[in-house]
């Protein structure tokens, strides 16, 4: 019985992440925005882009809708900083 317990527990844990499924872009966008705001960042923008579209500025901070879209973060420089 014990030899089946650990594989069974690992299977249950792995199925929980599969059952949760991919995140909606709006939900993930709001979570990322909240985290950025809580860190005190003021001048920034987030964009949702199709994965195949390239961006020249910003950093990809998340993907959503089964990896078909990406969330791009761009921080604006403060005035007077080099």
Residue pairs with C-beta under 8 A, 6 or more apart in sequence:
22 64
22 65
22 66
22 67
23 64
24 64
24 65
25 48
25 64
25 65
25 69
25 71
28 62
28 64
28 71
29 46
29 48
29 64
29 71
32 46
32 61
32 62
32 71
32 73
33 46
36 44
36 46
36 73
41 75
43 75
43 76
43 77
43 78
44 73
44 74
44 75
44 76
45 73
45 74
45 76
46 61
46 71
46 72
46 73
46 74
47 55
47 58
47 71
47 72
47 74
48 64
48 69
48 70
48 71
48 72
49 55
49 69
49 70
49 71
49 72
50 68
50 69
50 70
51 63
51 67
51 68
51 69
51 70
55 72
57 74
58 72
58 73
58 74
59 72
59 73
59 74
60 70
60 71
60 72
60 73
61 71
61 72
61 73
62 70
62 71
63 69
63 70
63 71
64 70
64 71
